[in-house]
Amino acid sequence: MTDTPPQAPDPLSGHALIADYVRRLDGSPGVYRMLDAEARVLYVGKARNLKARVSNYARPSGHSARIARMISETRSMMFLTTRTETEALLLEQNLIKQLKPIYNVLLRDDKSFPNILIAKNHAYPQIRKHRGKRSEKGSYFGPFASGSAVNRTLNQLQKVFLLRSCTDSVFQNRSRPCLLYQIKRCAAPCTNLVTPEAYADLVSDAERFLSGKTTHIQADLAQQMQDASDAMEFERAAALRDRIRALTAVQQSQGINPKGVDEADVVALYLEKGQACVQVFFIRAHQSWGNSDFYPRTGSGADEAEILEAFLAQFYDGKPPPRQILLSHPIENADLIHELLSARAGRNVDLRVPQRGEKAELVENALRNARESLGRRMSESAAQSRLLAGLAEAFGLDEPPARIEIYDNSHIQGAHAVGAMVVAGADGWMKNQYRKFTIKTAPGDDFGM
C-alpha cells in the first residue's frame, strides 16, 4: 500500500480570502482592488477606513446579487493607502478610468464640452468656439452641450454684435472687407471701418449679453434705433432693428431661462432594468445653454446613489464645476464629493436636491428628459438586437456577433497608404473604438493592404 502525498490546500477565494486580507489591514484611508483568477480587476473602491470597508465584503450574507457575484469571483486583492479620503477618491477615479473594471460604474462618453471664447490677445478681439483648457487670454462662456449649439449661438451673436471670427493671420492680410461684412455679420475692423472704441463697445455688449444682462443690451439698442430714426438715419436705424431681432431670436432659442438660477448644472438620473441615463442641463447667466445625455455602464446592478456619485466624480474630471449642482437623487458621500469638486473649482460648489420651487422644476424637467431618452435608447437597442440576430441567422453563426469591424484602405498613387476601421456592436456604433492606421509595409494597392 502506497502513501498518497498530501494535497495542497485549495487557494482561498471569496469571503474567506477577503477575511484573510482584513486581518492584515489597518484603519487608514485608501483604495482597494478586487481581482479575478486571471488577475483582471473586477472592482476598484475607496474607503475612509480600509479595514472597516473591506470587512463588509467578508460577511457571508446581506449582499446584493451584484456584490455577491463579484465576491465569488474574487481571487486576490490589492491595496494602496492615502493620506486623506479625498486623495483616495481621486485615485479611485483615475484607476477606474484606466482599468475599466466590470463591476464599477463607468462614464463611457467622457467628452469635452465647447465654450465661447472672446480672445483678448489682439487689439480687436476675436469671438470663436473653444475646446479644452482655458489657458488662452480672454473671456470664456460655457460650457455648451454640443458644437452645434455653440455654432448656432455664434451665428446669432455675430448678427447682433458684429465681432470678427477670422484668425489673426487672415485679419492682418485683409485689404478689403470680407463677405461677413457684406451680410452684416462683422464690423470689418480689419479695414478700419469701425474705430477701436466702437469695437470695444461691441465686445463689452457681447460679454454683458453672455453674462445674462440681456435686458440692458436690448434697451440700449432700442434707444439707439430711436435716436437714429429721429435723426432720419434710416439705414442705421434699420441695421439696429435687425440686431434687435437677432438678439430676440437668441433669447427665444434658449428655451429655459430660469430667473432664480445664475450658474448651475442640473443633473438627473433615470434607471430602468439595469440601464441608466443621466441628463445634464447647463445653466449659465440665467440662460440654458443646452443639455446632453449620458449612458454610464452601471456596474451590473448599482443603485441610483452609487451611479450618480460615480458620475459626478468622473464627469467633472478636467471640467470646471459650476457654483451649484442640482441633483435628482441624494448621494451617500455628498460631503466628500462636495470637497472634491470644490477643490477642483477653487471655490465652494453647492450640491443639493431641491424639493420645491423653480430649482425643483428644473430637476423634474431634466428627469423627464432622462426617462424619455432612456426609453428611446432601449427601443433602439432592441431593434439593434433583432438586426444582429438576423445577421447571425443569415451567416449561420451560433450567436449574434458582439463586435463588427469594417475596414477601408486608401492611398495616393501607391504612396501615403492609410487604413481606417469603424466598429459596431449591440449598442450601435462604438466611436471610441474607431482607429486610423498608417500602413508602411504593405504594397500600395487596396488589395495588397
Protein Blocks (a to p, Z undefined) as FASTA:
>chain_A
ZZdddddddddehjllmmmmmmmpcfbdcddddddfkopafbdcddfblmlmmmmmmpmg
hiafklmmmmmmpcbdcddddfbfklmmmmmmmmmmmnopakbccdfblcddddddddfk
bfbdcddddedjdfbgcddedddfbfklmmmmmmmmmmmnopafbdfklmmmpcbdcfkl
mnopaghlmnopacfklmmmmmmmmmmmmnopamlmmmmmmmmmmmmmmnopaklmmmmm
mmmmmmmmmmmmnopacfklmbdcddddddeehiacddddddeehiaebjadddddehgo
iafklmmmmmmmmmmgoiacdfbdcdfbdcfklmlmmmmmmmmnopacdddddfbdjklm
mmmmmmmmmmmmmmmmmmmmmmmmmmmmmmmmmnopabdcfbdcddddddeehiaiacdd
ddddfkopafklgccdddfkbccbfklZZ
